[in-house]
Structure formats: structure tokens, C-alpha cells
Amino acid sequence: MFDISIPLYLIGGLIGLFLGGEGVIRGSSSLALKVGVSPLVVGLTVVAFGTSSPELLVSLKAALMGSSSIALGNVIGSNIANIALILGLASVIRPLQVHANVIKREIPIMIGVSLLLVFFLIDGMVGFIEGLIFIILLIAYTIVNIFLSLKENKEIEKEFEEGLKSKLNIPTAVLFIVAGLALLFFGADLFLKGAISLAKVFNVSDAIIGLTVVAVGTSLPELFTSLVATIKKESDIAVGNAVGSNIFNILSILGISAILIPIKSDQISYFDFGVMLAAALILLPLSNSGFRISRLEGILLLTGYFVYVYLLVQ
């Protein structure tokens, strides 16, 4: 018998994760700006980490609860959804223009870290050493990104400054951070309870729930951001958000999780890894075809995603 509390857990958890992530981003970005940190640095670090906070909290909690398949499935599923579902849907609404720097630098980095994850999982586990390597790469990636952004285009600093206006005083900013973190923990707990209960009801593995329900649920902030950016004709933000999120998902979420507790891949198949790699690889030729992702290409991405989910639940 289906328990009515399951959708309530899932919806309540998602609301907590969304509001918590927003609170952490607003509070921490305001605090950083108040103490004199550059808007560019805030945008590329605090905001980038903040948008990944739902995935991070859910994955950490799942790993600590002994459901590391949900943690890994969440990252792999989110990375597939970010490209095939989110960019597919966004480009159907409006063809996406892709900045040359995204094609030359960000997409190859995303492909590289995806390949590195698959390499680390040859023995079926991401352990402490692999997690440490991910964190070191994350720090290096962030520093290089800040340096190159400053060097390539001074107008980027102005864009971040306009988008990150500090409206909170320091005590209010701290309150937002504390409340945001509390909501993240509460939301992650509720969402995972609902997800694990759902797996039991439909008699499917934790991995499948992680690859589908949890992955799409924790990717909703990226989905909303990309769709709004597309409607506003800011397609660079939509594409950069999806690609950057994929890089952060592997380096930060799996990096931090694996340092605390080993992440096992016993329930994740080679098919899932293959789809994640294929989604990363296919974005390169799609983006190179006239520096845009057309509506037809968006339909192909969406079709690929729904076929993947269909095969997964069979």
C-alpha cells in the first residue's frame, strides 16, 4: 500500500533544500561582500558552492546513512539530467548560444573529470585518497577560473557586481547562513526518507532512486536557473550553469563525501557511467555546430534522457 507521507516527505524536503540553498547563498555572498571580497570571487566560489549545496547535503547524508549508492547515483544522475534534461529543455524553449570559452575550456574539463571518476571507480569505490584528489582539483579549478576570468574580460567583474548587490547587514547575513544550513539539513533528511521509502514501495534499488528521483529533485535549482536565463536570452548562463554544476558535482560532492566515508558503486552499472560520459562527450560537437544548441538538438537530448530513464526502470 502506498504511503501518503512519501510525497509529503519529498515535497517538504525539496522546499527545505531550495530555501536552505537560497539562504546560504544570500547570507554568505552578502557577508563576503561586506568584508571586502571581490564580487567575481564571490560569484565563482560562494554562489557556485551554494547552488550545489542541495546535492552535497543529500549525498553526504545518504553516505552516512549507509546508502552510498544514492550518493553516487545522485551525482551521476544529476550530471546526466543537467545536460540531457536541463539543456535539452532550455534549447527547445530557445536555441542556446554557447560561448567559445565554454567549448574550449569548461566542456573538456567536464569530460576530463567524468573520465577521472570512471577511472577511480574501476575498483568499485571512491575512497579517501580519490576524494582528496578531487578536492585538490576543485581548489585548482576555482583559482584558475578566477584568474582567467579577471584576465580575459574585465567586464565580468562588473556583471558580478551588478548581480551580487549586498543588501544584508552582517548580523542578518549570519542569520541567513545559519537558517539556510538548518533548512538544508532538515530538507535533506526529509527528502531522503521519502526517496528511500519510495524505493521500498516500488521494490527498486537505492541506485535507481538516486539516479532518477533524487538526481532530478536536487537539480531543480539548476533547472530553474537555466530556464529563467534562457527566457531572458542569457544562454551563456544556462550553458555555463549546467557545465559548471557537473564539474562541481564530481569534484566537490564526491570529493567531500569520499573523504568522510568511502563511496561504493556496487549498485551503479557500466550503462549509467556510459550514459554520463556520452552526455558529456556529445555536448562538445553539439556546441561546436555554429556555437549553438538548436531546438532539434534539444529535442534529441530530451529524447535521449527519457529513453535512459525508461530503460533504467525496466
N, C-alpha and C positions, 0 to 999 in steps of 0.2 A: 504493500500500500504506500502511495506517495505521501510523504510528509509535507504539509503545507508550510512548515517552518523553513524548508530548504530554500525556496525562492526569496523568503524574507531575509535569511542569512546572507544570500548572495547580493541582493539589492542593498541591504543595510551595510554590508561590507564594502561594496563599491562606492557608496556615498561617503563612508568614512575615509576610504583611500583617496577619493577625489578631493574632498575638503581638507584632509590632512596634508596632501601634497601641495595644494594651493597655499595653505597656511605656512608651511615650511619655506616655500619659495618666496612668498611675500615678506615674511619676517626676516629670513636670512639675507635676502637681497637688500632690504631696507637697512638692516644692521650693517652689512658690509659697506654700503654706500655712505652711511653716516660716519663710519670710522675712516673713510677716505680711500677705499678700494676702488679701482677703476671700473666703470660700468661694463667695459669689454670683458674684464676678468670675471666680474660677477655673472655676466651672461653666459660665458663659456664654461664656468665651473659650478657656481651655486644653482643656477637655473637648470643647467644640464643634469646635474645630480638630482635636483628636485623632481624633475619630470620622470626620472627612473625610480623614485622612492617607492611607489606602489609595488613595482616588480621586486625591488630589493627586499622590502619588508615581508612580502608574501613568500618569496623564495627562502629567506632566512628562517622564517617561522616554520615553513614546511620541512626544511632540512633538520631543524632542531626537534621537530615532532617525529622524525624518523621517516618522513615522506620525501626523500631526496629526489625521487622520480618526478614529483610535482615541481620541485625547484628547477631541475634541468629542463623538464618539459615546458615550463613557463617561459624560459629564455628561448629555447628553440622555437616554440610555437609563436611567441611574440615576434621573433625575428622574421618568421615566415609571414605572419599577419601584417607586419609593418610594411613589407614590400608588396606582397600579392593582394592583400585586402585593402590596406590604407591607401597606398599609392595607386592601386588599381581603381578604387572608388573615386579618389581625388581627380585622377586624369580622365575619368568618364564625365565628371562634372565640368571640368575644363582642362584641355591639354596642358601638361606641365612643362614649362621651360626649365632646363637643367643647366646650372652654372658650370662653366668649363672646369673650375677648380674642384667641384664635386666629382666630376668624371675622372680627372687626373689624379686626385689625391684621396678623397673620402671613400669612394666606392672600392678602389683597390685595397685600402686599409681594412674596410669591412670584409672583403673577400679573404684577406690575409688572416685576420683574427678568427674568422669562421673556420678556415683550414687548420689553424693552430688548435682550436677547440677539438676538432675531429681527431687530430694527431694525439692530443693529450688523452683522449678517451679510448685509444686503442686498447689500453689495459682495463677499460671498463670503469675508470674512476678519475675524477679531478681532485687531487689531494692538496696538501699544504703547499708544497713546492710550486705546483702549477698555479695555484691561487696567488702565490707571491709574485710569480712571473707576470700574471695578468695585472696585478696592482701596479707593478713597476712600469709596465707598458702603458697603463692608463695615465699615470703621472707624466710619463714622457710625452704621450699623445696630447695631453692637455697643455703642457708647457709649449710644445712646438706649435700647437694650434693658436695659442695666444700670440706667440712671436710672429708667426706668418700672417695672422690677421692684421696685426699692427703694421707690419712691413708692406703688405700688399695693398692695403686700402685704408687710408686714414678716415674715410667717411664711415667705416664700420663702427668706429668709436662713437661717432655722433648718433648713429642708428640705435646703438645700445643705450646711449644716454637718454634718448627720447623715449625708448620703450621701458626703461627701468627708472622711472622717477620715484625717488624716495618720499613716500607720503606718511610713513610711520615714524614716531619718535622711538628712542631706544627702548624704554620700558614696554611700549606696545609691541615693538618688533620681537622682543624676547618672549612676550606672552603669546604671540602668533606662532613662534617656533615651538614652544612647549605644548601649546594646544594642538598644533599640527602633528607633532610627533605622537601625542596621545591618541589622536584620531587615526593616525596611520597604524599604530599597534592594534587598536580596537577594531578597525576596519579589516586588517589582515587576518585577525583571529576569527571574526565573523565569516569573512569570505571563504577562508579555508575550511571552516566547519561545514559550510554549505556545499563546497566543492567535494569534500571527502564523502559527505552523506550522499551526494548525487552519484558519485562513483559506485557506492554500495547499492543504491536503488537500481541502477541500470547494469549492475554487475560488470563494470569495465574497470580497467586498471587505473591507478593514480596517474600513470604517464599520459594516458589518453585525455583525462580531465585536465592535466597540466598543459597539454598541447592544444587544447581547444578552449574550454570554458575559462580557465584561469588565464591563459595567454591573451585571449580577446578581452577579457574583463580588465586586466591590468594594462592593456594597450589603449584603453578608451581615452586617456589624456592625449596620447599621440594622435589618435583618430580625430578627436575634436579640434586639436591644434592644426592638423594638416588640412582638414575640411574648411575651417574658417580662413586659413591662409590662402587656400585655393580660391574660395569665393571672393576674397579681397584682391585677387590677382597677384598674390605674393608667393608664387610657386617655388621660388628658391627656399623659402622657409619650410614648405611642405616636404620637399625632397630632402633637404638638409636635416630636418627633424627626424624623418624615418631612418635615414642612413646613420646619423649620429646616435640615435637611440639604439640601433643594432650593435654599434661598436661599444657603447656603454653597457648594454645588457650583458655582453660576454665578459668584458674586462672588469667592470665594477661589481655586478651582481654575482657572477660565478666566482670572481676573484675573492670578494669578501666572504661569501658563503663557504667556499672551499678552505679558506684559512681557518674558519671556525669549526667546520665539520666536513669530512670527505663527501663529495657528491658522486653518487653511483649512477651508472647508466644502464643498469640491468633490464629496465623495462622500456628503454628507448631503442627503436630499431634502426638499422642502417638506412632504411627507407626515409625515416624522419630526418636523419643527418643529411641524406642525399637531397631531399626537398629544400632544406635550409640552404645548402650550398648552391643548388640550382637557382633558387630565388635571388641569392646574392650575385651569382655569375650573370644571370640573364639581364640584370639591371644595367650592366655595362654596355652591351650592344644596343639595348633599347634607348638609353640616354644618349648614345653616340649618333643615333639616327636623327640628325638635324638638331641635336641638343634639346630634344623634347620627347616627352612620352605622350603619344597620341591617344585619342579616345579608343581606337581599335586595339591598341596595345594595352590600354587599361582594361578593356573587356577580356582580353586574353589572360591578363594577370588575375582578374577576378574569377574567371572560369577555372583557371589552374588551382586557385585556393579552394573553391568549393568542391572540385574533384578530389583534392587532397583530403579534405575533411570527410567526404563521403567514403573514401577508401579506408580512412582511419577508423571509422566507427563500424565498419562492416565486420 
